[in-house]
Amino acid sequence: MSYGGPVETSRLQATHPDLVRENRLVEATAGAADGWGEWVGGVNLAYDSSEFSENGCVGDPGEGCAERGERLLDEATAALVALLSRVAER
């Protein structure tokens, strides 16, 4: 998972494309961290993205696209429907 990276950018491009500033994706990528925080023994020691990301982004937002966002939303919806169906059965 990323913050301001490809997953979040894809979701926004699919649902609210007017909020994505395509002209700033290269700039966001330049200051982004490759991963989330500092991992030691399977534990993440960071609590704020400012500790490890120049601009708060984690991941490459330029890799996002509306099609990916639609696919992610469809998969999340299907998983939620399956969960709720199972709860209703119980």
Secondary structure, DSSP 4 states (H G I P E B T S, - for coil): --BSSHHHHHHHHHH-GGG--GGGHHHHHHT-BSSSS-EETTEE---SGGGT-SSS-BS-GGG--HHHHHHHHHHHHHHHHHHHHHHHH-
